[in-house]
Amino acid sequence: MASRRVFSESIRLVASPRQEIDLPIKLHRCPLTFIHSGIDHCYPVQKALDEQGIDYELVKEPALPRSRRKDVERLSGQRLLPVIEFEDGTVYREQSADMAATIRTGQLDSKRGAQTSS
């Protein structure tokens, strides 16, 4: 399955008077995008983003072993998924149910710049 790119929760930077650049948030998740059950902790977060109409870039990370998740560890200081990476490079990571609830209640922006991980 091809990587999904969606862009809506993004900021606009004006590079020149005639050029704008969109920078979406990134959802770092496991590669098992075809699993939509309780064993996939990444799906509820992706579903909440979709339900709220928030655009994002999907970044599939290695499933196992977790030691292969070097980019996630570099970004967030830990290896668990899912992780949301904001345009400014800060990340948001909590238990997936908590992340989905934050998104559904419209509080995702409050996590921007907070550099949370658990």
N, C-alpha and C positions, 0 to 999 in steps of 0.2 A: 504494500500500500504506500503510495507516494506521500511525502511530507506535506502537511497542510499549512497553507499560509493564509491568514486572515488579518485584516488591518482595520481596527476601529478605535480601540483604546490607545490612541497614539497622540503624539504631540507633533506640531508642525514647526519646523525650523526654516527660517528664510535664509538660504545660502546666498542669494543675490535677489535683487528686486523682482526678478522673473522666475526664480527657481525655488520650489518648496520641497522639503524632504520629510517623509513620514517615517517615524521611528516607533514601531509597535512594541508592545510588551512581548516577552517570550515565555511560553509554558514549556518547561523542561519536564518531560514525563517518560515513562517506560515505553518501549517500542510496541507493546501489546495493545495497540489501539483497537483491535477487533474484539477485545474482551470487555463486556459491559455488565459486569457482575460485582458482587461484594469482594471478590479476591483482587480486583484491580483498584488500588487506592488512588490512581491518577484520574480515572474516568469521572468521578463526581466533580472534580475541579474543572475539568474540561467541559463537562456538561453545564456547570454553573456559568462559565464564561460564555458559552453558546447561548444559553437561556437569557442572559443579560445583554446580549448583542455586543459583547466586548471583543474587539478584534485582537488577534494575537498571532504570533508565529509559533508553530509547533516544532519543538526540538526534541527528537527522540534520543534518549540516552540508553546506554547498555542496561539490559535487565540484570543479569548476574554474571560474574560476581560484582558486588558493589564497588570493589577496588578499581574497576574499570571506569568509574564515573569521575574521572579527573576534573572535567570542566565543572561539574556540579560542586565538587569539593573546593575547587579554586574560587568559585563564585560565592558559595554559602558557608564554607567551613565544615561541611558535613556531606554525607553521601546519600541521604534519603530523598525520595521523590514523592510528590511533585514539588517543583520550585518555580516560582514566578520571578522572572528577571525584568525589572523596570528599565525604561529608557536611559536612566541615569546610572545604570550599573548596579543599583541596590537590588536586593532580593527579598522575597517574602516566602517563608516556609513555616507551616504549622501542620498539625495532623490534617489529613485531607478533608474530613468532615468540617473542621473549623474553618479551613480555607474556603470551602464551598459556601458555608454560611456567611462568611465575610463578604464574598462576592455577591451572593443573593440579596444581602441587606444593603448593598450599595456602598460598602465601606472599604473597598479595595484601595481607593486612593489614599486612605488614611495609613495604609501600610507602606506607601511609597517613601523611600528614604529611611525607613525604620530599621533595616538590616536585621530582620527577625529570622531565626532558625530554631528548629526544635527536633 
